[in-house]
Amino acid sequence: MATVTNPAPAQAARLFPRLMDKHGRAITDLRISITDRCNYKCVYCRTGNQGALYSELPLAEYLRMARVFTGLGIEKIRITGGEPLLRHDVVEFVRELSKLRTLDGEPLDLAVTTNGHLLAELAGPLKQAGLRRVTVSMDAVDAERFSKITRVPNGFQAVQAGVRAAKKAGLEPVKINCVLLRGFNDDQLVDFAKFARAEGVVVRFIEFMPLEEDRMWSPEVVVTLDEIVKTISAWKPLVEVPHGASETARRYTFEDGVGEIGIIAPVSHPFCGHCSRVRLTPDGKIRTCLFSVLNHDLAGVMRRSTDEHVADYIRGVVHKKEARHHIGEPGFQPPSRTMVHIGG
Ligand code: SAM
């Protein structure tokens, strides 16, 4: 993979003013999906019959995009998918990204979101390559339920080994993301709280959003922030921890300070006003919101343009970022792609 450098910070700041949308939000956070293939078929995400739908770019092309984005003020890059650890050169990709510097001359905050199935082997090499943090998705804390959700046998043991390897490698704090569906895995809530305390990880519950292939979302299936707090507090009282305005998760611990729970509540408590994100799909399209109905063809533009022109294009697209999502409102228009094909 070609080595990249970005312009000296002061020079870059002069060349490309920082990304801002028309609603006054600074955009500092980029998610890059490097594949829409996945080795799990989570029932709330995929139909189970459909595979990847979009082409993948050579990692060098995402790298060029990342370099231009970083020159526009991006400070945090999260690599996602599909399942990002399925790309065999993902460690090399992280190593190249870690050479980029923000406009203030700092290393990027580099993270990966993964289902954790291949993490036991890769946690050490990813850390050595410059990865800072990892988020592992787990929607059950017992092996049988886990395989029903993922439709893969013996995944739970592999993921648990991955979580422990990530901790050992120093990719901390390890965060566990769990999507709750009413009547399906919401009975795992207290067990997840126990898991957070026993494993020393941050468990974050995410409200289910209408982004699945099967289009089975309804407001009734969403387990809301208020319910989550009530259920866990009935077992052991939760104590809220102050969180930054731009943080997506509300944070809680317990009275003895052991274990952290986060709740990401885009449905019941939307945080669009503080959104600082933009996404790149595996085929190199910019999405300015998970719920966009548009995909902007950055890969196409990049192949025929200089970096300066690419930067202008990005600025123009980001400027038009949607003010907010409209989940649950009459006339809600489903997004033009589902989660696995956008990058979560
Ligand atoms: N394969 C990786 C993983 O499992 O983390 C990355 C991709 S996955 C699509 C990213 C995250 O999106 C996972 O935590 C998954 O649970 C979450 N997710 C998928 N569909 C969702 C939905 N409809 N609502 C909320 N979160 C969803």
Residues whose N, C-alpha, C, O or C-beta is under 5 A from the ligand:
A	BS01	SAM	Y44 C45 T80 G81 G82 E83 T113 T114 N115 T135 S137 N177 V179 I206 E207 F208 M209 P210 L211 E212 M339 V340 G344
